[in-house]
Amino acid sequence: MPKLKVSKKETSRYRASKISVQDNRPSAVALGSGLAICLLVIPLALIVISDIPLLIRHMRSGTTS
């Protein structure tokens, strides 16, 4: 008797594992929004903060170039 073969990628379980579902819970939305803001603000803040000593030095010396 021949064995039946089913491709793992053709099963409904496999297809369901590849589909993402929107999560509208307030806790999930807050966490996602907070993380997105942190990922955008922190790198920009680090760049600005690293330039503050140079800006202060420039303002004290009074040079324009």
Summary of the structure (lengths in Angstrom):
residues: 65
radius of gyration: 26.8
end to end distance: 86.7
largest distance: 91.6
contacts: 90
relative contact order: 0.06
helix: 69%
strand: 0%
